[in-house]
Amino acid sequence: MVTATNKEEKAMWQCYRLLYENSTPSADFDELVEKAEFNERGQKVIDFDSYEIEEEKFYEIMDGVLKENKIKGYRAQAFRNSILLGCSPRFKKANKDEQ
């Protein structure tokens, strides 16, 4: 198990902020966290299924945050996994015309 450093934690929050800012509908991630309710395990719950983002834009944002924060190698992969499996917006479904 890889534990995120303080720098990586800040980068994750930066990434989530940008993902939600660029999602449909657009949202303020800090506000979502602040207003989130707690589940039975005491964890805040974000309704991430209510937000969509284009897959290409998602990876563009995530890769930009990784590059800006100089997170590389297995640390970058752990970061990607955490964002993908975390509370990030879901990917927009492609239109049939685009397939």
N, CA, C and O atoms as CSV, one atom per row, in Angstrom:
chain,resi,resn,atom,element,x,y,z
A,1,MET,N,N,0.837,-1.176,0.000
A,1,MET,CA,C,0.000,0.000,0.000
A,1,MET,C,C,0.889,1.249,0.000
A,1,MET,O,O,1.861,1.329,0.751
A,2,VAL,N,N,0.547,2.209,-0.843
A,2,VAL,CA,C,1.299,3.451,-0.950
A,2,VAL,C,C,0.532,4.549,-0.214
A,2,VAL,O,O,-0.638,4.800,-0.503
A,3,THR,N,N,1.188,5.188,0.720
A,3,THR,CA,C,0.587,6.310,1.437
A,3,THR,C,C,1.026,7.602,0.761
A,3,THR,O,O,2.210,7.810,0.496
A,4,ALA,N,N,0.053,8.462,0.489
A,4,ALA,CA,C,0.349,9.717,-0.202
A,4,ALA,C,C,1.112,10.676,0.713
A,4,ALA,O,O,0.837,10.774,1.909
A,5,THR,N,N,2.061,11.366,0.126
A,5,THR,CA,C,2.781,12.416,0.843
A,5,THR,C,C,1.872,13.645,0.929
A,5,THR,O,O,0.833,13.696,0.272
A,6,ASN,N,N,2.257,14.616,1.724
A,6,ASN,CA,C,1.501,15.859,1.849
A,6,ASN,C,C,1.381,16.542,0.475
A,6,ASN,O,O,0.315,17.044,0.116
A,7,LYS,N,N,2.471,16.553,-0.278
A,7,LYS,CA,C,2.490,17.146,-1.625
A,7,LYS,C,C,1.503,16.414,-2.545
A,7,LYS,O,O,0.777,17.046,-3.312
A,8,GLU,N,N,1.484,15.085,-2.462
A,8,GLU,CA,C,0.577,14.295,-3.299
A,8,GLU,C,C,-0.883,14.508,-2.896
A,8,GLU,O,O,-1.765,14.541,-3.754
A,9,GLU,N,N,-1.139,14.650,-1.604
A,9,GLU,CA,C,-2.502,14.933,-1.126
A,9,GLU,C,C,-2.993,16.262,-1.700
A,9,GLU,O,O,-4.123,16.360,-2.178
A,10,LYS,N,N,-2.140,17.275,-1.648
A,10,LYS,CA,C,-2.506,18.585,-2.196
A,10,LYS,C,C,-2.764,18.484,-3.701
A,10,LYS,O,O,-3.690,19.107,-4.219
A,11,ALA,N,N,-1.944,17.701,-4.394
A,11,ALA,CA,C,-2.115,17.517,-5.836
A,11,ALA,C,C,-3.434,16.790,-6.135
A,11,ALA,O,O,-4.098,17.095,-7.126
A,12,MET,N,N,-3.808,15.843,-5.290
A,12,MET,CA,C,-5.081,15.137,-5.490
A,12,MET,C,C,-6.252,16.102,-5.351
A,12,MET,O,O,-7.185,16.070,-6.153
A,13,TRP,N,N,-6.203,16.958,-4.338
A,13,TRP,CA,C,-7.268,17.953,-4.169
A,13,TRP,C,C,-7.293,18.895,-5.360
A,13,TRP,O,O,-8.368,19.255,-5.839
A,14,GLN,N,N,-6.125,19.300,-5.844
A,14,GLN,CA,C,-6.046,20.157,-7.031
A,14,GLN,C,C,-6.702,19.462,-8.218
A,14,GLN,O,O,-7.460,20.079,-8.966
A,15,CYS,N,N,-6.410,18.186,-8.386
A,15,CYS,CA,C,-6.962,17.418,-9.498
A,15,CYS,C,C,-8.483,17.325,-9.397
A,15,CYS,O,O,-9.183,17.571,-10.380
A,16,TYR,N,N,-8.999,16.974,-8.221
A,16,TYR,CA,C,-10.451,16.901,-8.036
A,16,TYR,C,C,-11.112,18.249,-8.302
A,16,TYR,O,O,-12.171,18.307,-8.927
A,17,ARG,N,N,-10.499,19.324,-7.835
A,17,ARG,CA,C,-11.070,20.662,-8.074
A,17,ARG,C,C,-11.199,20.929,-9.571
A,17,ARG,O,O,-12.236,21.402,-10.038
A,18,LEU,N,N,-10.140,20.624,-10.317
A,18,LEU,CA,C,-10.155,20.861,-11.768
A,18,LEU,C,C,-11.136,19.927,-12.477
A,18,LEU,O,O,-11.824,20.346,-13.408
A,19,LEU,N,N,-11.203,18.677,-12.049
A,19,LEU,CA,C,-12.134,17.734,-12.673
A,19,LEU,C,C,-13.576,18.203,-12.521
A,19,LEU,O,O,-14.344,18.190,-13.483
A,20,TYR,N,N,-13.939,18.616,-11.314
A,20,TYR,CA,C,-15.317,19.072,-11.085
A,20,TYR,C,C,-15.593,20.421,-11.728
A,20,TYR,O,O,-16.714,20.683,-12.161
A,21,GLU,N,N,-14.590,21.270,-11.794
A,21,GLU,CA,C,-14.745,22.558,-12.471
A,21,GLU,C,C,-15.032,22.350,-13.957
A,21,GLU,O,O,-15.742,23.142,-14.577
A,22,ASN,N,N,-14.474,21.277,-14.521
A,22,ASN,CA,C,-14.635,20.983,-15.948
A,22,ASN,C,C,-15.694,19.931,-16.228
A,22,ASN,O,O,-15.795,19.443,-17.354
A,23,SER,N,N,-16.482,19.574,-15.230
A,23,SER,CA,C,-17.519,18.561,-15.425
A,23,SER,C,C,-18.839,19.219,-15.815
A,23,SER,O,O,-18.976,20.442,-15.797
A,24,THR,N,N,-19.788,18.384,-16.163
A,24,THR,CA,C,-21.146,18.832,-16.465
A,24,THR,C,C,-22.072,18.161,-15.464
A,24,THR,O,O,-22.141,16.932,-15.447
A,25,PRO,N,N,-22.790,18.907,-14.628
A,25,PRO,CA,C,-22.637,20.343,-14.432
A,25,PRO,C,C,-21.323,20.657,-13.728
A,25,PRO,O,O,-20.733,19.802,-13.068
A,26,SER,N,N,-20.884,21.879,-13.880
A,26,SER,CA,C,-19.662,22.322,-13.217
A,26,SER,C,C,-19.950,22.449,-11.721
A,26,SER,O,O,-21.054,22.816,-11.319
A,27,ALA,N,N,-18.937,22.140,-10.904
A,27,ALA,CA,C,-19.142,22.210,-9.458
A,27,ALA,C,C,-17.861,22.641,-8.760
A,27,ALA,O,O,-16.759,22.493,-9.288
A,28,ASP,N,N,-18.039,23.175,-7.567
A,28,ASP,CA,C,-16.931,23.553,-6.699
A,28,ASP,C,C,-16.669,22.367,-5.777
A,28,ASP,O,O,-17.475,22.082,-4.891
A,29,PHE,N,N,-15.556,21.679,-5.975
A,29,PHE,CA,C,-15.266,20.470,-5.204
A,29,PHE,C,C,-15.194,20.749,-3.711
A,29,PHE,O,O,-15.683,19.950,-2.912
A,30,ASP,N,N,-14.599,21.860,-3.323
A,30,ASP,CA,C,-14.508,22.192,-1.900
A,30,ASP,C,C,-15.903,22.326,-1.280
A,30,ASP,O,O,-16.135,21.904,-0.147
A,31,GLU,N,N,-16.812,22.912,-2.033
A,31,GLU,CA,C,-18.186,23.067,-1.559
A,31,GLU,C,C,-18.882,21.703,-1.467
A,31,GLU,O,O,-19.618,21.440,-0.515
A,32,LEU,N,N,-18.648,20.848,-2.449
A,32,LEU,CA,C,-19.235,19.498,-2.405
A,32,LEU,C,C,-18.775,18.746,-1.158
A,32,LEU,O,O,-19.574,18.087,-0.492
A,33,VAL,N,N,-17.494,18.849,-0.851
A,33,VAL,CA,C,-16.949,18.173,0.321
A,33,VAL,C,C,-17.538,18.774,1.595
A,33,VAL,O,O,-17.923,18.055,2.517
A,34,GLU,N,N,-17.600,20.095,1.629
A,34,GLU,CA,C,-18.107,20.787,2.817
A,34,GLU,C,C,-19.555,20.391,3.119
A,34,GLU,O,O,-19.926,20.217,4.280
A,35,LYS,N,N,-20.375,20.249,2.064
A,35,LYS,CA,C,-21.805,19.960,2.231
A,35,LYS,C,C,-22.123,18.463,2.223
A,35,LYS,O,O,-23.278,18.076,2.400
A,36,ALA,N,N,-21.122,17.630,2.022
A,36,ALA,CA,C,-21.347,16.182,1.919
A,36,ALA,C,C,-21.843,15.609,3.242
A,36,ALA,O,O,-21.457,16.052,4.324
A,37,GLU,N,N,-22.702,14.620,3.118
A,37,GLU,CA,C,-23.186,13.910,4.299
A,37,GLU,C,C,-22.255,12.744,4.583
A,37,GLU,O,O,-21.473,12.335,3.725
A,38,PHE,N,N,-22.346,12.219,5.786
A,38,PHE,CA,C,-21.509,11.094,6.201
A,38,PHE,C,C,-22.262,9.784,6.028
A,38,PHE,O,O,-23.472,9.714,6.243
A,39,ASN,N,N,-21.521,8.735,5.632
A,39,ASN,CA,C,-22.119,7.402,5.567
A,39,ASN,C,C,-21.978,6.722,6.930
A,39,ASN,O,O,-21.510,7.334,7.891
A,40,GLU,N,N,-22.384,5.463,7.007
A,40,GLU,CA,C,-22.358,4.736,8.273
A,40,GLU,C,C,-20.946,4.499,8.803
A,40,GLU,O,O,-20.776,4.205,9.986
A,41,ARG,N,N,-19.935,4.623,7.949
A,41,ARG,CA,C,-18.542,4.454,8.376
A,41,ARG,C,C,-17.866,5.784,8.714
A,41,ARG,O,O,-16.667,5.829,8.988
A,42,GLY,N,N,-18.640,6.852,8.690
A,42,GLY,CA,C,-18.088,8.161,9.025
A,42,GLY,C,C,-17.354,8.834,7.885
A,42,GLY,O,O,-16.611,9.790,8.105
A,43,GLN,N,N,-17.553,8.341,6.652
A,43,GLN,CA,C,-16.896,8.915,5.475
A,43,GLN,C,C,-17.845,9.888,4.781
A,43,GLN,O,O,-19.051,9.649,4.706
A,44,LYS,N,N,-17.291,10.977,4.278
A,44,LYS,CA,C,-18.103,11.915,3.501
A,44,LYS,C,C,-18.431,11.279,2.159
A,44,LYS,O,O,-17.592,10.602,1.564
A,45,VAL,N,N,-19.650,11.496,1.686
A,45,VAL,CA,C,-20.116,10.904,0.436
A,45,VAL,C,C,-20.390,12.005,-0.577
A,45,VAL,O,O,-21.209,12.894,-0.342
A,46,ILE,N,N,-19.691,11.934,-1.710
A,46,ILE,CA,C,-19.879,12.869,-2.824
A,46,ILE,C,C,-20.685,12.131,-3.892
A,46,ILE,O,O,-20.342,11.007,-4.259
A,47,ASP,N,N,-21.747,12.751,-4.391
A,47,ASP,CA,C,-22.580,12.135,-5.434
A,47,ASP,C,C,-21.896,12.313,-6.791
A,47,ASP,O,O,-22.370,13.063,-7.645
A,48,PHE,N,N,-20.785,11.616,-6.973
A,48,PHE,CA,C,-19.977,11.793,-8.188
A,48,PHE,C,C,-20.693,11.335,-9.448
A,48,PHE,O,O,-20.339,11.776,-10.542
A,49,ASP,N,N,-21.691,10.462,-9.329
A,49,ASP,CA,C,-22.434,10.005,-10.508
A,49,ASP,C,C,-23.309,11.102,-11.118
A,49,ASP,O,O,-23.811,10.952,-12.232
A,50,SER,N,N,-23.487,12.193,-10.395
A,50,SER,CA,C,-24.282,13.309,-10.908
A,50,SER,C,C,-23.464,14.249,-11.783
A,50,SER,O,O,-23.992,15.227,-12.313
A,51,TYR,N,N,-22.184,13.956,-11.932
A,51,TYR,CA,C,-21.276,14.809,-12.706
A,51,TYR,C,C,-20.589,13.980,-13.772
A,51,TYR,O,O,-20.211,12.833,-13.534
A,52,GLU,N,N,-20.430,14.567,-14.951
A,52,GLU,CA,C,-19.794,13.880,-16.069
A,52,GLU,C,C,-18.661,14.728,-16.633
A,52,GLU,O,O,-18.699,15.958,-16.599
A,53,ILE,N,N,-17.659,14.038,-17.149
A,53,ILE,CA,C,-16.541,14.713,-17.796
A,53,ILE,C,C,-16.097,13.853,-18.980
A,53,ILE,O,O,-16.177,12.626,-18.937
A,54,GLU,N,N,-15.634,14.508,-20.020
A,54,GLU,CA,C,-15.128,13.763,-21.175
A,54,GLU,C,C,-13.851,13.051,-20.767
A,54,GLU,O,O,-13.006,13.620,-20.076
A,55,GLU,N,N,-13.716,11.821,-21.191
A,55,GLU,CA,C,-12.566,10.999,-20.803
A,55,GLU,C,C,-11.247,11.659,-21.186
A,55,GLU,O,O,-10.296,11.657,-20.404
A,56,GLU,N,N,-11.193,12.220,-22.381
A,56,GLU,CA,C,-9.965,12.882,-22.845
A,56,GLU,C,C,-9.605,14.055,-21.934
A,56,GLU,O,O,-8.438,14.236,-21.585
A,57,LYS,N,N,-10.606,14.850,-21.551
A,57,LYS,CA,C,-10.379,16.001,-20.668
A,57,LYS,C,C,-9.928,15.529,-19.290
A,57,LYS,O,O,-9.052,16.141,-18.679
A,58,PHE,N,N,-10.523,14.446,-18.799
A,58,PHE,CA,C,-10.158,13.863,-17.512
A,58,PHE,C,C,-8.662,13.547,-17.477
A,58,PHE,O,O,-7.958,13.953,-16.552
A,59,TYR,N,N,-8.181,12.821,-18.491
A,59,TYR,CA,C,-6.773,12.430,-18.516
A,59,TYR,C,C,-5.850,13.624,-18.757
A,59,TYR,O,O,-4.733,13.667,-18.241
A,60,GLU,N,N,-6.321,14.586,-19.538
A,60,GLU,CA,C,-5.538,15.804,-19.766
A,60,GLU,C,C,-5.319,16.540,-18.441
A,60,GLU,O,O,-4.209,16.983,-18.146
A,61,ILE,N,N,-6.369,16.662,-17.658
A,61,ILE,CA,C,-6.270,17.332,-16.350
A,61,ILE,C,C,-5.360,16.543,-15.425
A,61,ILE,O,O,-4.451,17.111,-14.819
A,62,MET,N,N,-5.590,15.248,-15.311
A,62,MET,CA,C,-4.809,14.426,-14.392
A,62,MET,C,C,-3.328,14.436,-14.765
A,62,MET,O,O,-2.466,14.578,-13.897
A,63,ASP,N,N,-3.035,14.288,-16.051
A,63,ASP,CA,C,-1.634,14.301,-16.485
A,63,ASP,C,C,-0.987,15.660,-16.243
A,63,ASP,O,O,0.193,15.735,-15.900
A,64,GLY,N,N,-1.759,16.738,-16.422
A,64,GLY,CA,C,-1.242,18.081,-16.161
A,64,GLY,C,C,-0.892,18.282,-14.694
A,64,GLY,O,O,0.134,18.881,-14.371
A,65,VAL,N,N,-1.742,17.783,-13.813
A,65,VAL,CA,C,-1.484,17.901,-12.372
A,65,VAL,C,C,-0.248,17.085,-11.996
A,65,VAL,O,O,0.589,17.543,-11.218
A,66,LEU,N,N,-0.137,15.885,-12.544
A,66,LEU,CA,C,1.041,15.047,-12.264
A,66,LEU,C,C,2.316,15.746,-12.719
A,66,LEU,O,O,3.307,15.776,-11.988
A,67,LYS,N,N,2.291,16.305,-13.922
A,67,LYS,CA,C,3.473,16.974,-14.464
A,67,LYS,C,C,3.822,18.214,-13.638
A,67,LYS,O,O,4.982,18.426,-13.283
A,68,GLU,N,N,2.814,19.028,-13.337
A,68,GLU,CA,C,3.035,20.255,-12.568
A,68,GLU,C,C,3.631,19.960,-11.191
A,68,GLU,O,O,4.467,20.716,-10.694
A,69,ASN,N,N,3.198,18.864,-10.584
A,69,ASN,CA,C,3.652,18.520,-9.241
A,69,ASN,C,C,4.825,17.538,-9.244
A,69,ASN,O,O,5.261,17.074,-8.191
A,70,LYS,N,N,5.324,17.231,-10.434
A,70,LYS,CA,C,6.504,16.366,-10.607
A,70,LYS,C,C,6.348,15.028,-9.883
A,70,LYS,O,O,7.249,14.570,-9.180
A,71,ILE,N,N,5.172,14.416,-10.079
A,71,ILE,CA,C,4.902,13.100,-9.510
A,71,ILE,C,C,5.118,12.091,-10.634
A,71,ILE,O,O,4.466,12.159,-11.676
A,72,LYS,N,N,6.037,11.157,-10.414
A,72,LYS,CA,C,6.455,10.244,-11.482
A,72,LYS,C,C,6.489,8.793,-11.014
A,72,LYS,O,O,6.374,8.492,-9.826
A,73,GLY,N,N,6.651,7.907,-11.993
A,73,GLY,CA,C,6.860,6.495,-11.708
A,73,GLY,C,C,5.692,5.835,-11.000
A,73,GLY,O,O,4.531,6.116,-11.294
A,74,TYR,N,N,6.017,4.948,-10.056
A,74,TYR,CA,C,4.962,4.209,-9.366
A,74,TYR,C,C,4.100,5.137,-8.511
A,74,TYR,O,O,2.941,4.823,-8.241
A,75,ARG,N,N,4.652,6.280,-8.082
A,75,ARG,CA,C,3.869,7.260,-7.316
A,75,ARG,C,C,2.775,7.867,-8.216
A,75,ARG,O,O,1.659,8.117,-7.762
A,76,ALA,N,N,3.109,8.100,-9.485
A,76,ALA,CA,C,2.137,8.631,-10.436
A,76,ALA,C,C,1.040,7.604,-10.701
A,76,ALA,O,O,-0.132,7.960,-10.813
A,77,GLN,N,N,1.418,6.334,-10.803
A,77,GLN,CA,C,0.414,5.296,-11.035
A,77,GLN,C,C,-0.518,5.162,-9.831
A,77,GLN,O,O,-1.725,4.987,-9.996
A,78,ALA,N,N,0.032,5.244,-8.637
A,78,ALA,CA,C,-0.784,5.192,-7.425
A,78,ALA,C,C,-1.744,6.388,-7.388
A,78,ALA,O,O,-2.900,6.252,-6.988
A,79,PHE,N,N,-1.255,7.555,-7.807
A,79,PHE,CA,C,-2.070,8.763,-7.878
A,79,PHE,C,C,-3.231,8.548,-8.854
A,79,PHE,O,O,-4.386,8.817,-8.526
A,80,ARG,N,N,-2.906,8.057,-10.065
A,80,ARG,CA,C,-3.938,7.800,-11.085
A,80,ARG,C,C,-5.006,6.848,-10.549
A,80,ARG,O,O,-6.203,7.097,-10.686
A,81,ASN,N,N,-4.554,5.759,-9.939
A,81,ASN,CA,C,-5.495,4.771,-9.404
A,81,ASN,C,C,-6.403,5.393,-8.350
A,81,ASN,O,O,-7.608,5.144,-8.333
A,82,SER,N,N,-5.824,6.195,-7.479
A,82,SER,CA,C,-6.610,6.831,-6.418
A,82,SER,C,C,-7.669,7.761,-6.993
A,82,SER,O,O,-8.806,7.772,-6.522
A,83,ILE,N,N,-7.310,8.534,-7.997
A,83,ILE,CA,C,-8.267,9.457,-8.612
A,83,ILE,C,C,-9.339,8.670,-9.366
A,83,ILE,O,O,-10.527,8.960,-9.232
A,84,LEU,N,N,-8.930,7.687,-10.150
A,84,LEU,CA,C,-9.892,6.894,-10.926
A,84,LEU,C,C,-10.872,6.139,-10.037
A,84,LEU,O,O,-12.058,6.051,-10.355
A,85,LEU,N,N,-10.387,5.598,-8.930
A,85,LEU,CA,C,-11.234,4.805,-8.044
A,85,LEU,C,C,-11.869,5.635,-6.939
A,85,LEU,O,O,-12.657,5.123,-6.144
A,86,GLY,N,N,-11.526,6.912,-6.888
A,86,GLY,CA,C,-12.058,7.794,-5.859
A,86,GLY,C,C,-13.380,8.405,-6.270
A,86,GLY,O,O,-14.201,7.753,-6.916
A,87,CYS,N,N,-13.581,9.640,-5.901
A,87,CYS,CA,C,-14.875,10.306,-6.120
A,87,CYS,C,C,-14.861,11.227,-7.340
A,87,CYS,O,O,-15.542,12.253,-7.347
A,88,SER,N,N,-14.099,10.874,-8.358
A,88,SER,CA,C,-14.050,11.710,-9.555
A,88,SER,C,C,-15.346,11.577,-10.356
A,88,SER,O,O,-16.048,10.571,-10.247
A,89,PRO,N,N,-15.662,12.600,-11.165
A,89,PRO,CA,C,-16.867,12.530,-12.007
A,89,PRO,C,C,-16.780,11.343,-12.958
A,89,PRO,O,O,-15.691,10.907,-13.329
A,90,ARG,N,N,-17.933,10.833,-13.343
A,90,ARG,CA,C,-17.932,9.697,-14.276
A,90,ARG,C,C,-17.675,10.210,-15.696
A,90,ARG,O,O,-17.846,11.393,-15.991
A,91,PHE,N,N,-17.263,9.287,-16.562
A,91,PHE,CA,C,-17.014,9.656,-17.953
A,91,PHE,C,C,-18.335,9.815,-18.691
A,91,PHE,O,O,-19.286,9.066,-18.467
A,92,LYS,N,N,-18.372,10.818,-19.585
A,92,LYS,CA,C,-19.546,10.997,-20.443
A,92,LYS,C,C,-19.626,9.818,-21.389
A,92,LYS,O,O,-18.608,9.333,-21.883
A,93,LYS,N,N,-20.817,9.369,-21.631
A,93,LYS,CA,C,-21.021,8.304,-22.605
A,93,LYS,C,C,-20.888,8.911,-23.995
A,93,LYS,O,O,-21.390,10.004,-24.255
A,94,ALA,N,N,-20.210,8.196,-24.880
A,94,ALA,CA,C,-20.023,8.671,-26.245
A,94,ALA,C,C,-21.354,8.604,-26.999
A,94,ALA,O,O,-22.135,7.671,-26.810
A,95,ASN,N,N,-21.603,9.601,-27.854
A,95,ASN,CA,C,-22.780,9.561,-28.707
A,95,ASN,C,C,-22.613,8.476,-29.745
A,95,ASN,O,O,-21.488,8.167,-30.138
A,96,LYS,N,N,-23.691,7.901,-30.191
A,96,LYS,CA,C,-23.622,6.824,-31.185
A,96,LYS,C,C,-22.955,7.328,-32.475
A,96,LYS,O,O,-22.293,6.563,-33.177
A,97,ASP,N,N,-23.136,8.618,-32.777
A,97,ASP,CA,C,-22.524,9.205,-33.977
A,97,ASP,C,C,-21.016,9.245,-33.872
A,97,ASP,O,O,-20.323,9.224,-34.889
A,98,GLU,N,N,-20.481,9.304,-32.624
A,98,GLU,CA,C,-19.044,9.439,-32.416
A,98,GLU,C,C,-18.334,8.086,-32.394
A,98,GLU,O,O,-17.106,8.032,-32.461
A,99,GLN,N,N,-19.094,6.997,-32.301
A,99,GLN,CA,C,-18.472,5.672,-32.175
A,99,GLN,C,C,-18.031,5.130,-33.506
A,99,GLN,O,O,-17.490,4.027,-33.575
